[in-house]
Amino acid sequence: MLKLAGHPLKGAEIAAFVTGGPSEQNRMVRGYKLQVLPAVQLKRTELQARKKGWACNILCRVGGWKTLKTFAVPSASGPKEIIHWEGHLPDAIAFRIVAPDGNYVDNTKVWVEY
C-alpha cells in the first residue's frame, strides 16, 4: 500500500487501520512495516512519475525506503490493528505499509497529517 504526499514533508503524524492477509491464517503476524521514502532518493524520472500520478510501480522499486515502525497485525477478517507514528521525517514524499514474506496488506486506511 502506497500513499503519496503532495510535496516533501518534514514532520507528520501518521495513523492507520491495518489488516493483513491471507485472512485464513486467523492469527497475528509480526513484521509489517510503516516506511517512508525521502524525496532526496528520487531521480528525475521518478519525480516525473510521481507528478503524473503513475508512480506506485516505480516508487515501490526505489531503494532508500526508511522504516519508521515495525508492528503486528491480524491476518484475519474482522478488527483492524490501529498504528500511530509521530515525529520528524527526512523530507518524505511517499509512505507505504509493507507486509512480511507470504503476507499482504489488506483493507487498510492511512492518514497523514502535517
C-alpha positions as CSV (number, residue, x, y, z in Angstrom):
1,M,0.0,0.0,0.0
2,L,1.5,3.4,-1.0
3,K,0.4,6.9,-0.2
4,L,2.0,9.9,-1.9
5,A,2.5,13.3,-0.3
6,G,1.9,16.4,-2.5
7,H,5.3,17.8,-1.5
8,P,8.2,16.8,0.8
9,L,7.1,16.7,4.4
10,K,9.5,17.3,7.3
11,G,7.1,16.4,10.1
12,A,4.0,14.4,10.3
13,E,1.5,12.4,12.3
14,I,0.7,9.1,10.7
15,A,-2.2,6.8,11.7
16,A,-3.5,3.7,10.0
17,F,-6.1,0.9,10.4
18,V,-4.3,-2.2,9.1
19,T,-5.3,-5.8,8.5
20,G,-3.2,-8.4,6.7
21,G,-3.8,-11.4,4.6
22,P,-4.4,-14.1,3.8
23,S,-7.3,-13.9,6.3
24,E,-7.4,-17.7,6.5
25,Q,-4.4,-17.6,8.8
26,N,-6.6,-16.1,11.5
27,R,-3.6,-15.0,13.6
28,M,-1.4,-12.0,14.5
29,V,1.5,-11.7,12.1
30,R,4.6,-9.7,13.1
31,G,6.9,-7.9,10.7
32,Y,4.7,-5.4,9.0
33,K,6.4,-2.1,8.4
34,L,5.4,1.6,8.1
35,Q,8.0,3.1,5.7
36,V,8.8,6.5,4.3
37,L,10.7,7.5,1.1
38,P,12.8,10.6,1.4
39,A,12.5,12.9,-1.6
40,V,16.3,13.1,-2.0
41,Q,16.3,9.5,-3.0
42,L,14.3,10.2,-6.2
43,K,15.8,10.5,-9.6
44,R,14.3,12.8,-12.3
45,T,12.2,10.1,-13.9
46,E,10.8,9.0,-10.6
47,L,9.8,12.6,-9.7
48,Q,8.1,13.0,-13.1
49,A,6.2,9.7,-12.5
50,R,5.0,11.0,-9.1
51,K,3.7,14.2,-10.7
52,K,1.9,12.3,-13.4
53,G,0.2,10.0,-10.9
54,W,1.5,6.7,-12.0
55,A,4.3,6.3,-9.5
56,C,3.3,3.3,-7.5
57,N,5.1,0.7,-9.6
58,I,8.2,2.9,-10.0
59,L,8.4,4.1,-6.4
60,C,7.9,0.7,-4.8
61,R,11.1,-0.5,-6.6
62,V,13.2,2.5,-5.5
63,G,15.8,1.9,-2.9
64,G,16.2,4.1,0.2
65,W,12.9,3.4,2.0
66,K,13.3,4.1,5.8
67,T,11.3,2.1,8.3
68,L,9.5,4.2,10.9
69,K,7.8,1.5,12.8
70,T,7.5,-2.3,12.8
71,F,4.3,-3.9,14.1
72,A,2.0,-6.9,14.1
73,V,-1.5,-7.0,12.5
74,P,-4.3,-9.6,12.4
75,S,-4.3,-11.7,9.3
76,A,-8.0,-12.4,9.7
77,S,-11.3,-10.9,8.7
78,G,-12.6,-8.7,11.4
79,P,-11.0,-6.0,13.5
80,K,-8.1,-3.9,12.3
81,E,-4.9,-3.0,14.2
82,I,-4.5,0.7,14.8
83,I,-1.0,2.0,14.5
84,H,0.3,5.5,15.2
85,W,3.6,7.3,14.5
86,E,4.5,11.0,15.1
87,G,7.8,12.8,14.5
88,H,10.3,14.4,12.1
89,L,10.6,12.9,8.6
90,P,13.6,13.0,6.2
91,D,11.7,15.2,3.6
92,A,9.2,12.4,3.0
93,I,7.5,12.2,-0.4
94,A,5.7,8.8,-0.1
95,F,4.6,6.4,2.7
96,R,3.9,2.7,2.5
97,I,3.0,-0.3,4.6
98,V,4.9,-3.4,3.7
99,A,3.9,-7.0,4.6
100,P,6.4,-9.7,5.6
101,D,7.0,-12.6,3.2
102,G,4.0,-14.6,2.2
103,N,1.5,-12.0,3.6
104,Y,-0.1,-8.9,2.1
105,V,-1.7,-5.6,3.2
106,D,-5.5,-6.0,3.1
107,N,-8.3,-3.4,3.5
108,T,-6.1,-0.7,5.0
109,K,-6.5,3.1,5.5
110,V,-3.7,5.5,6.2
111,W,-4.0,9.2,7.3
112,V,-1.1,11.6,7.2
113,E,-1.3,15.0,8.9
114,Y,1.4,17.6,8.8
